[in-house]
Amino acid sequence: MINAQDQHLKQAEKDGDVAHQPARGEMKKRWRHPKKSLGWYRDMRQAFADLPEE
C-alpha cells in the first residue's frame, strides 16, 4: 500500500497536480528520516489491515 501511495504521489507530481503537492512533500520528508517515520508506516499498514474486506 505504501509503495502504491508513493507511486501515486510521484505520478501526480509529474502530471503537475498541485492538490497532491503537500502529501508529496510529507512523503519526501519521511524518506529523508526513515527511522523517525517507522511509526507512520506501521500506523498506515495497520489502518489498511483494519479496512473491511469487500
C-alpha positions as CSV (number, residue, x, y, z in Angstrom):
1,M,0.0,0.0,0.0
2,I,2.8,2.4,0.9
3,N,4.6,1.7,-2.4
4,A,1.4,2.3,-4.3
5,Q,0.9,5.6,-2.4
6,D,4.4,6.7,-3.2
7,Q,4.0,5.9,-6.9
8,H,0.6,7.7,-7.0
9,L,2.1,10.8,-5.4
10,K,5.1,10.7,-7.7
11,Q,2.9,10.4,-10.8
12,A,0.6,13.2,-9.6
13,E,3.6,15.5,-9.1
14,K,4.9,14.6,-12.5
15,D,1.5,15.4,-14.0
16,G,1.5,18.8,-12.3
17,D,-1.3,18.1,-9.9
18,V,-0.9,20.8,-7.3
19,A,-3.5,19.3,-4.9
20,H,-1.1,16.4,-4.2
21,Q,1.9,18.6,-3.5
22,P,1.5,18.8,0.3
23,A,1.2,15.0,0.5
24,R,4.3,14.5,-1.8
25,G,6.3,16.9,0.4
26,E,5.3,14.9,3.5
27,M,6.4,11.7,1.7
28,K,9.7,13.2,0.8
29,K,10.3,14.1,4.5
30,R,9.5,10.6,5.6
31,W,12.1,9.2,3.1
32,R,14.7,11.6,4.5
33,H,14.2,10.4,8.1
34,P,13.2,6.8,7.7
35,K,13.8,5.8,11.4
36,K,11.5,8.6,12.6
37,S,8.9,7.6,10.1
38,L,8.6,3.9,11.1
39,G,5.7,4.8,13.3
40,W,3.8,6.4,10.5
41,Y,4.4,3.4,8.2
42,R,3.3,0.9,11.0
43,D,0.1,3.0,11.5
44,M,-0.7,3.1,7.8
45,R,-0.1,-0.6,7.5
46,Q,-2.4,-1.3,10.4
47,A,-5.1,1.1,9.1
48,F,-5.0,-0.7,5.8
49,A,-5.2,-4.1,7.5
50,D,-8.2,-2.9,9.6
51,L,-10.2,-1.9,6.5
52,P,-13.2,-4.2,5.9
53,E,-12.9,-6.6,3.1
54,E,-15.4,-6.2,0.3
